[in-house]
């Protein structure tokens, strides 16, 4: 809940003022979960899942060692590591009887995030909101919020099917909020992810009903179907303050949902093609986790719409695809490891189909959640962000326990050593993330040089801070220009600042 709501009121970078505090709280939450779990979390996973998670985390660390900017790489690998730890810990906690608690809070957090987006769409203003990416609510971007909403649909539907009848209104409200927000976002990746998740979950449930005679109850099925339909109708018909350019924005989005010949769809294809050139140049290790933005300019043509050469930060920190980010930054082995994680988790839904109890429904929700995240991640950055990555880790960990019937390894003395190692890894990510957030708290909006000077002492590896301090007389700006050039040697703004003060990369 705190990760979803956290943001800074002002900061030098509008994107980072939302991401930095969320990442800090996410690392802190997982660290506390590991330390407070008793007995120590066992790796209660199937062999294929263990191998896949170890391969993903291990190869990410190897790729980090060869990255040009190790600080960007460490941030990216820390999110991966914390996500792996969160999945294992959630699997352990769910296996001792807390599945509904984990899923309930995950669904509620997604619903609260959706509520902030709906509030922004209705005209409510807050300093944590971003007007340029409305209605993004406290996530600051409508696409980010749409990805979370789409991934939450299977979990919210599962709760409608399985909670006690007196608690049914709660997941119904959550499902309504997520459905309404998803429509208002006009995110094509979110819409495709939601349709895929609903379709997969429906097919799995029908197979389970035919093979194992799973009884959902007509009232619950009716509630799960009618709730999003009513929410969508209200969202479309109700007045909003959103300033769409089209008179029929939602119809236009639906009509262009698979249009990749023009607009942002064509831009994505061009970006993917150029990024694959980075894969050709670095097929094994990639360019380094989090380092895609530093290398993309070397393969982007002059007319590439995603690379704004005149901007201080010429492009987004991630490509518009989890898959492209994985293969370009961590090489082909990194992508294969990530795919193995997804397949090994999704495979657990198949045995659950033969169960005549809630295991089948857990398997259906697991398959739907994985498909939603996978489809959205094909067209946007999803698991590269703290909020959707956190939701995915907690939900998948809990759903794995549900699909496995709550089986877990028996606690042993070695579990304490494993948990200690995991806690250390998460703690390192927390420390680095906390320095980034603290620096932005000190920097304010970035307009006062004295505040920036104090902030850069806390986090000297922040490009945004260094490039702002590189402006002004070279007597006081030369060192900052040198630091900005080292952090982003290929970006035009860093090179221009260095040239102005006579700094070269070899200095």
TIPA-82076 format. One line per 4 residues: number of its first residue (from 0); for each residue x, y, z of C-alpha. Coordinates in nm, 4 decimals, always signed. Layout:
BEGIN
NUM	X:Y:Z  ...
//
This chain:
BEGIN
0	+0.0000:+0.0000:+0.0000  +0.2797:+0.2423:+0.0869  +0.4715:+0.1608:-0.2306  +0.1641:+0.2396:-0.4396
4	+0.0987:+0.5724:-0.2677  +0.4552:+0.7005:-0.2236  +0.5869:+0.9913:-0.4312  +0.7771:+1.3154:-0.3841
8	+0.5935:+1.6469:-0.4290  +0.8771:+1.7970:-0.6360  +1.2075:+1.6734:-0.7772  +1.4530:+1.7475:-1.0606
12	+1.2996:+1.4587:-1.2600  +0.9249:+1.4013:-1.2674  +0.9680:+1.0327:-1.3509  +1.2134:+0.9709:-1.0681
16	+1.0099:+1.1591:-0.8094  +0.7567:+0.8777:-0.8432  +0.9976:+0.5877:-0.8886  +1.2678:+0.6537:-0.6278
20	+1.0468:+0.6549:-0.3147  +0.8489:+0.3572:-0.4441  +1.1661:+0.1573:-0.4957  +1.2946:+0.2508:-0.1495
24	+0.9761:+0.1403:+0.0242  +0.9602:-0.1763:-0.1846  +1.3115:-0.2815:-0.0818  +1.2332:-0.1949:+0.2814
28	+0.9079:-0.3922:+0.2794  +1.0701:-0.7046:+0.1399  +1.3615:-0.6775:+0.3832  +1.1203:-0.6594:+0.6771
32	+0.9211:-0.9518:+0.5392  +1.2333:-1.1677:+0.5225  +1.3571:-1.0680:+0.8676  +1.0202:-1.1100:+1.0393
36	+0.9232:-1.4423:+0.8793  +0.9402:-1.7260:+1.1291  +1.0540:-1.9912:+1.0605  +1.3021:-1.8612:+0.8069
40	+1.1613:-1.8818:+0.4530  +1.2435:-2.2108:+0.2858  +1.2870:-2.2215:-0.0892  +0.9559:-2.4044:-0.1184
44	+0.9730:-2.4097:-0.4962  +0.9896:-2.6791:-0.7595  +1.3377:-2.7606:-0.8954  +1.2718:-2.5876:-1.2273
48	+1.1577:-2.2735:-1.0473  +1.4672:-2.2717:-0.8276  +1.6994:-2.3147:-1.1242  +1.5202:-2.0428:-1.3205
52	+1.5245:-1.7874:-1.0381  +1.8882:-1.8564:-0.9524  +1.9818:-1.8299:-1.3201  +1.7982:-1.4996:-1.3608
56	+1.9494:-1.3431:-1.0499  +2.2961:-1.4869:-1.1067  +2.3227:-1.3844:-1.4702  +2.1946:-1.0362:-1.3880
60	+2.4818:-0.9971:-1.1415  +2.7326:-1.1217:-1.4013  +2.5990:-0.8729:-1.6552  +2.6220:-0.5961:-1.3938
64	+2.9974:-0.6516:-1.3587  +3.0542:-0.5527:-1.7223  +2.8147:-0.2544:-1.7384  +2.9486:+0.0885:-1.8386
68	+2.7445:+0.2593:-1.5661  +2.7482:+0.0247:-1.2649  +2.5151:+0.2487:-1.0652  +2.2326:+0.2209:-1.3168
72	+2.3072:-0.1504:-1.3401  +2.2953:-0.1941:-0.9630  +1.9572:-0.0217:-0.9459  +1.8142:-0.2550:-1.2110
76	+1.9654:-0.5705:-1.0622  +1.8472:-0.4706:-0.7142  +1.4878:-0.4585:-0.8365  +1.5312:-0.8018:-0.9930
80	+1.6895:-0.9460:-0.6791  +1.4271:-0.7981:-0.4492  +1.1534:-0.9318:-0.6768  +1.2996:-1.2828:-0.6602
84	+1.3296:-1.2610:-0.2810  +0.9722:-1.1307:-0.2541  +0.8381:-1.4190:-0.4635  +1.0162:-1.6782:-0.2481
88	+0.9049:-1.5099:+0.0743  +0.5450:-1.4742:-0.0442  +0.5439:-1.8426:-0.1416  +0.6625:-1.9304:+0.2102
92	+0.4154:-1.7020:+0.3908  +0.1238:-1.8235:+0.1780  +0.2100:-2.1879:+0.2501  +0.1520:-2.1390:+0.6230
96	-0.2025:-2.0155:+0.5711  -0.1751:-1.6518:+0.4639  -0.2646:-1.6827:+0.0950  -0.5865:-1.4814:+0.1239
100	-0.4135:-1.2124:+0.3296  -0.1408:-1.1644:+0.0693  -0.3764:-1.1726:-0.2277  -0.6287:-0.9530:-0.0515
104	-0.3777:-0.6807:+0.0243  -0.2230:-0.7032:-0.3231  -0.5667:-0.6641:-0.4825  -0.6482:-0.3775:-0.2460
108	-0.3247:-0.1962:-0.3262  -0.4004:-0.2207:-0.6981  -0.7524:-0.0929:-0.6341  -0.6229:+0.2019:-0.4308
112	-0.3822:+0.2904:-0.7114  -0.6727:+0.2737:-0.9572  -0.8790:+0.4957:-0.7271  -0.6103:+0.7657:-0.7360
116	-0.6171:+0.7548:-1.1155  -0.9960:+0.7799:-1.1205  -0.9779:+1.0719:-0.8789  -0.7390:+1.2522:-1.1125
120	-0.9663:+1.1806:-1.4076  -1.2583:+1.3284:-1.2127  -1.0664:+1.6514:-1.1607  -0.9122:+1.6011:-0.8181
124	-0.5671:+1.7590:-0.8056  -0.2778:+1.6484:-0.5851  +0.0925:+1.7268:-0.5765  +0.1734:+1.3573:-0.6255
128	-0.0105:+1.3491:-0.9592  +0.1471:+1.4190:-1.2978  -0.0692:+1.6213:-1.5341  +0.1315:+1.5264:-1.8428
132	+0.0528:+1.1541:-1.8058  -0.3002:+1.1735:-1.6670  -0.4754:+0.9814:-1.5314  -0.1760:+0.8135:-1.3690
136	-0.2674:+0.8885:-1.0069  +0.0157:+0.8297:-0.7628  +0.2007:+0.6178:-1.0195  +0.2505:+0.9306:-1.2309
140	+0.1777:+0.7637:-1.5652  -0.1478:+0.6250:-1.7028  +0.0316:+0.3381:-1.8793  +0.1988:+0.2254:-1.5570
144	-0.1369:+0.2312:-1.3815  -0.3032:+0.0391:-1.6652  -0.0429:-0.2391:-1.6442  -0.1071:-0.2776:-1.2714
148	-0.4836:-0.2755:-1.3226  -0.4649:-0.5439:-1.5923  -0.2415:-0.7684:-1.3793  -0.4763:-0.7335:-1.0817
152	-0.7900:-0.8550:-1.2610  -0.7244:-1.2320:-1.2201  -0.6458:-1.1945:-0.8495  -0.9552:-0.9837:-0.7860
156	-1.1722:-1.2322:-0.9773  -1.0230:-1.5223:-0.7789  -1.1153:-1.3490:-0.4536  -1.4729:-1.3040:-0.5728
160	-1.4900:-1.6781:-0.6408  -1.3325:-1.7911:-0.3136  -1.3859:-1.5466:-0.0255  -1.6688:-1.5871:+0.2205
164	-1.9933:-1.4404:+0.0966  -1.9960:-1.1564:+0.3478  -1.6582:-1.0368:+0.2146  -1.7563:-1.0500:-0.1554
168	-1.8302:-0.6754:-0.1872  -1.4635:-0.5926:-0.1211  -1.3102:-0.7746:-0.4216  -1.6071:-0.6605:-0.6292
172	-1.5247:-0.2965:-0.5489  -1.1575:-0.3608:-0.6261  -1.2474:-0.5221:-0.9590  -1.4754:-0.2305:-1.0466
176	-1.2064:+0.0286:-0.9726  -0.9407:-0.1552:-1.1723  -1.1745:-0.2098:-1.4686  -1.2835:+0.1524:-1.4797
180	-0.9272:+0.2799:-1.4534  -0.8117:+0.0412:-1.7232  -1.0643:+0.1835:-1.9696  -0.9928:+0.5478:-1.8865
184	-0.6176:+0.4922:-1.9286  -0.6549:+0.4247:-2.3023  -0.3434:+0.2090:-2.2732  -0.3367:-0.0370:-2.5609
188	-0.0844:-0.2586:-2.3828  -0.3088:-0.2591:-2.0765  -0.6170:-0.3436:-2.2796  -0.4431:-0.6273:-2.4624
192	-0.3056:-0.7632:-2.1343  -0.6486:-0.7547:-1.9726  -0.8171:-0.9292:-2.2665  -0.5484:-1.1976:-2.2731
196	-0.5679:-1.2534:-1.8968  -0.9465:-1.2787:-1.8955  -0.9419:-1.5158:-2.1925  -0.6772:-1.7463:-2.0436
200	-0.8416:-1.7522:-1.7018  -1.1814:-1.8295:-1.8537  -1.0404:-2.1167:-2.0617  -0.8553:-2.2647:-1.7628
204	-1.1649:-2.2433:-1.5431  -1.3812:-2.4085:-1.8101  -1.1270:-2.6891:-1.8455  -1.1163:-2.7340:-1.4696
208	-1.4937:-2.7394:-1.4545  -1.5105:-3.0055:-1.7250  -1.2216:-3.2185:-1.5968  -1.2690:-3.1853:-1.2225
212	-1.6199:-3.0546:-1.1794  -1.5198:-2.7285:-1.0086  -1.8334:-2.5455:-0.8960  -1.8039:-2.1657:-0.8938
216	-2.1606:-2.0792:-0.8016  -2.3846:-1.8847:-1.0382  -2.4039:-1.5837:-0.8100  -2.0274:-1.5452:-0.7963
220	-1.9887:-1.5870:-1.1723  -2.2618:-1.3281:-1.2255  -2.0855:-1.0885:-0.9870  -1.7470:-1.1382:-1.1561
224	-1.8980:-1.0660:-1.4988  -2.1431:-0.7883:-1.4167  -1.9103:-0.5832:-1.1940  -1.6523:-0.4867:-1.4599
228	-1.9226:-0.4346:-1.7229  -2.1054:-0.1836:-1.5036  -1.7804:-0.0157:-1.4019  -1.6727:+0.0254:-1.7634
232	-2.0114:+0.1693:-1.8632  -2.0003:+0.4239:-1.5809  -1.6391:+0.5187:-1.6605  -1.7159:+0.5824:-2.0274
236	-2.0402:+0.7738:-1.9677  -1.9404:+0.9783:-1.6632  -1.7911:+1.3249:-1.7252  -1.4145:+1.3609:-1.6728
240	-1.1555:+1.6359:-1.6984  -0.9365:+1.4336:-1.9341  -0.8484:+1.6325:-2.2444  -0.8471:+1.3802:-2.5263
244	-0.7995:+1.5111:-2.8780  -1.0618:+1.2810:-3.0233  -1.4400:+1.3044:-2.9878  -1.4577:+0.9257:-2.9483
248	-1.1274:+0.8454:-2.7694  -1.2149:+0.4984:-2.6385  -1.3555:+0.3792:-2.9694  -1.0494:+0.5109:-3.1494
252	-0.8165:+0.3306:-2.9091  -1.0077:+0.0069:-2.9551  -0.9923:+0.0441:-3.3315  -0.6165:+0.1075:-3.3238
256	-0.5325:-0.1504:-3.0598  -0.3204:-0.3513:-3.3050  -0.2073:-0.0623:-3.5277  +0.1714:-0.0668:-3.5621
260	+0.1935:+0.1157:-3.8933  +0.1815:+0.4651:-3.7478  +0.2035:+0.6605:-3.4233  +0.3391:+0.5030:-3.1056
264	+0.2971:+0.1538:-3.2491  +0.5347:+0.2278:-3.5352  +0.7717:+0.4003:-3.2920  +0.7855:+0.0846:-3.0821
268	+0.8710:-0.1316:-3.3817  +1.1534:+0.1041:-3.4804  +1.2836:+0.1016:-3.1246  +1.2718:-0.2781:-3.1101
272	+1.4568:-0.3101:-3.4397  +1.7295:-0.0700:-3.3302  +1.7602:-0.2364:-2.9901  +1.8087:-0.5750:-3.1545
276	+2.1184:-0.4268:-3.3143  +2.2533:-0.3881:-2.9609  +2.1805:-0.7579:-2.9098  +2.3741:-0.8424:-3.2243
280	+2.6710:-0.6455:-3.0913  +2.6488:-0.7892:-2.7372  +2.4606:-1.1205:-2.7586  +2.5894:-1.2834:-2.4389
284	+2.6240:-1.0188:-2.1668  +2.4190:-0.7401:-2.3223  +2.4997:-0.3747:-2.2643  +2.4424:-0.4066:-1.8892
288	+2.1261:-0.3907:-1.6733  +1.9762:-0.0431:-1.6799  +2.2297:+0.0711:-1.9419  +2.0087:+0.0463:-2.2504
292	+1.9487:+0.4228:-2.2589  +2.3226:+0.4923:-2.2645  +2.3805:+0.2738:-2.5710  +2.0635:+0.3268:-2.7714
296	+2.1887:+0.6484:-2.9287  +2.4660:+0.4542:-3.1053  +2.2112:+0.2516:-3.3051  +1.9304:+0.5103:-3.3374
300	+1.9050:+0.6950:-3.6705  +1.8717:+1.0724:-3.6744  +1.4940:+1.0526:-3.7269  +1.4259:+0.8077:-3.4433
304	+1.1210:+0.9506:-3.2560  +1.2208:+0.7916:-2.9249  +1.5600:+0.9656:-2.9098  +1.5291:+1.3429:-2.8506
308	+1.8845:+1.4619:-2.9060  +1.8109:+1.8176:-2.7881  +1.6787:+1.7119:-2.4459  +1.8942:+1.6898:-2.1342
312	+1.7710:+1.3310:-2.0941  +1.7175:+1.2215:-2.4546  +1.4973:+0.9157:-2.3938  +1.3191:+0.7026:-2.1376
316	+1.5427:+0.4959:-1.9083  +1.3870:+0.1723:-2.0383  +1.2769:+0.0474:-2.3805  +0.9052:+0.0014:-2.4389
320	+0.9238:-0.3713:-2.3707  +1.0412:-0.5899:-2.0837  +1.1581:-0.8511:-2.3322  +1.3645:-0.6040:-2.5354
324	+1.5131:-0.4618:-2.2169  +1.6071:-0.8072:-2.0911  +1.7737:-0.9309:-2.4087  +1.9522:-0.6034:-2.4912
328	+2.0749:-0.5383:-2.1355  +2.1412:-0.8929:-2.0066  +2.1945:-1.0808:-2.3294  +2.0228:-1.3877:-2.4702
332	+2.0979:-1.5944:-2.1546  +1.9203:-1.3339:-1.9427  +1.6100:-1.3471:-2.1625  +1.6093:-1.7283:-2.1578
336	+1.6345:-1.7260:-1.7773  +1.3395:-1.4863:-1.7525  +1.1338:-1.7018:-1.9887  +1.2200:-2.0101:-1.7858
340	+1.0945:-1.8365:-1.4706  +0.7626:-1.7601:-1.6397  +0.7226:-2.1080:-1.7887  +0.8177:-2.2900:-1.4685
344	+0.5619:-2.0882:-1.2744  +0.2884:-2.1204:-1.5367  +0.3480:-2.4969:-1.5558  +0.2126:-2.5305:-1.2018
348	-0.1322:-2.4318:-1.3283  -0.1602:-2.7512:-1.5326  -0.1715:-3.0058:-1.2447  -0.4161:-2.7779:-1.0665
352	-0.6689:-2.8332:-1.3465  -0.7242:-3.1857:-1.2220  -0.8111:-3.0678:-0.8726  -1.1753:-3.0347:-0.7819
356	-1.1175:-2.7643:-0.5219  -0.9847:-2.4082:-0.5099  -0.6441:-2.5249:-0.6400  -0.7924:-2.5149:-0.9893
360	-0.9050:-2.1565:-0.9394  -0.5619:-2.0660:-0.8028  -0.4032:-2.2191:-1.1111  -0.6393:-2.0212:-1.3349
364	-0.5520:-1.6949:-1.1577  -0.1810:-1.7818:-1.1771  -0.2021:-1.8386:-1.5518  -0.4052:-1.5202:-1.6011
368	-0.1644:-1.3078:-1.3977  +0.1419:-1.4397:-1.5802  -0.0214:-1.3828:-1.9187  -0.1280:-1.0276:-1.8268
372	+0.2234:-0.9369:-1.7154  +0.3782:-1.1071:-2.0174  +0.1518:-0.9390:-2.2732  +0.1875:-0.5929:-2.1180
376	+0.5632:-0.6496:-2.0955  +0.5816:-0.7134:-2.4684  +0.4806:-0.3536:-2.5411  +0.5809:-0.1545:-2.2320
380	+0.8116:-0.1500:-1.9315  +0.6335:-0.3467:-1.6565  +0.8658:-0.5621:-1.4446  +1.1282:-0.2883:-1.4680
384	+0.9185:-0.0796:-1.2258  +0.8784:-0.1323:-0.8521  +0.4975:-0.1293:-0.8301  +0.4027:-0.3855:-1.0978
388	+0.7111:-0.5954:-1.0180  +0.6127:-0.5990:-0.6524  +0.2532:-0.6894:-0.7284  +0.3695:-0.9669:-0.9603
392	+0.6136:-1.1132:-0.7072  +0.3643:-1.1193:-0.4198  +0.0720:-1.2454:-0.6291  +0.2683:-1.5142:-0.8145
396	+0.4315:-1.6354:-0.4927  +0.0942:-1.6666:-0.3198  -0.0728:-1.8234:-0.6241  +0.2059:-2.0810:-0.6559
400	+0.1250:-2.1928:-0.3037  -0.2449:-2.2025:-0.3906  -0.1891:-2.4074:-0.7050  +0.0434:-2.6458:-0.5165
404	-0.2075:-2.6956:-0.2380  +0.0099:-2.5147:+0.0179  +0.3011:-2.7599:-0.0016  +0.6313:-2.6272:+0.1276
408	+0.9730:-2.7553:+0.2305  +1.0281:-2.8285:+0.5977  +1.2314:-2.5623:+0.7777  +1.5971:-2.6520:+0.8375
412	+1.9058:-2.4878:+0.9766  +2.0307:-2.3907:+0.6318  +1.7213:-2.1798:+0.5746  +1.8604:-1.9231:+0.8178
416	+2.1775:-1.8894:+0.6090  +1.9787:-1.8575:+0.2863  +1.7510:-1.5952:+0.4381  +2.0489:-1.4035:+0.5746
420	+2.2050:-1.3926:+0.2289  +1.8771:-1.2795:+0.0736  +1.8363:-1.0130:+0.3412  +2.1882:-0.8801:+0.2721
424	+2.1162:-0.8544:-0.1013  +1.7911:-0.6678:-0.0418  +1.9580:-0.4447:+0.2186  +2.2199:-0.3359:-0.0348
428	+1.9450:-0.2419:-0.2782  +1.7645:-0.0558:-0.0011  +2.0739:+0.1441:+0.0904  +2.1376:+0.2520:-0.2681
432	+1.7716:+0.3381:-0.3258  +1.7504:+0.5317:+0.0009  +2.0440:+0.7522:-0.1024  +1.8690:+0.8313:-0.4312
436	+1.5466:+0.9249:-0.2557  +1.7269:+1.1261:+0.0139  +1.9179:+1.3202:-0.2511  +1.5956:+1.4138:-0.4267
440	+1.4422:+1.5244:-0.0965  +1.7393:+1.7562:-0.0488  +1.7325:+1.8798:-0.4100  +1.3712:+1.9978:-0.4034
444	+1.2613:+2.1066:-0.7486  +1.6226:+2.1436:-0.8646  +1.6118:+2.5225:-0.9037  +1.8395:+2.6133:-0.6093
448	+2.2070:+2.5396:-0.6607  +2.2827:+2.5238:-0.2883  +2.0272:+2.2454:-0.2428  +2.1645:+2.0618:-0.5453
452	+2.5162:+2.0820:-0.4013  +2.3970:+1.9183:-0.0798  +2.2017:+1.6552:-0.2727  +2.4958:+1.5528:-0.4907
456	+2.7028:+1.4842:-0.1790  +2.4461:+1.2199:-0.0822  +2.4175:+1.0761:-0.4329  +2.7111:+1.1733:-0.6558
460	+2.6067:+0.9161:-0.9174  +2.2820:+1.0885:-1.0205  +2.3006:+1.2243:-1.3745  +2.0108:+1.4661:-1.3260
464	+2.1839:+1.6351:-1.0340  +2.5261:+1.6500:-1.1997  +2.3991:+1.7858:-1.5315  +2.2099:+2.0653:-1.3555
468	+2.5177:+2.1585:-1.1560  +2.7268:+2.1611:-1.4756  +2.5553:+2.4845:-1.5770  +2.7143:+2.8124:-1.4803
472	+3.0760:+2.9294:-1.4630  +3.3203:+2.6490:-1.5430  +3.5163:+2.7395:-1.2297  +3.2382:+2.5829:-1.0203
476	+3.0838:+2.3529:-1.2817  +3.3786:+2.1692:-1.4352  +3.3802:+1.8800:-1.1869  +3.0067:+1.8300:-1.2300
480	+3.0388:+1.8357:-1.6081  +3.3096:+1.5699:-1.5792  +3.0848:+1.3586:-1.3543  +2.7865:+1.3943:-1.5900
484	+3.0023:+1.2866:-1.8847  +3.1235:+0.9770:-1.7001  +2.7662:+0.8819:-1.6071  +2.6274:+0.9320:-1.9594
488	+2.9178:+0.9556:-2.2060  +2.6960:+0.9128:-2.5137  +2.4275:+1.1710:-2.4347  +2.4480:+1.4999:-2.6271
492	+2.3768:+1.7209:-2.3224  +2.6580:+1.5639:-2.1200  +2.8998:+1.6003:-2.4112  +2.7998:+1.9638:-2.4636
496	+2.8510:+2.0455:-2.0953  +3.1926:+1.8789:-2.1041  +3.3002:+2.0603:-2.4214  +3.1972:+2.3956:-2.2769
500	+3.4369:+2.3521:-1.9861  +3.7097:+2.1735:-2.1802  +3.6525:+1.8330:-2.0216  +3.7155:+1.5035:-2.1989
504	+3.6203:+1.1525:-2.1010  +3.9861:+1.0703:-2.0345  +4.0255:+1.3459:-1.7736
//
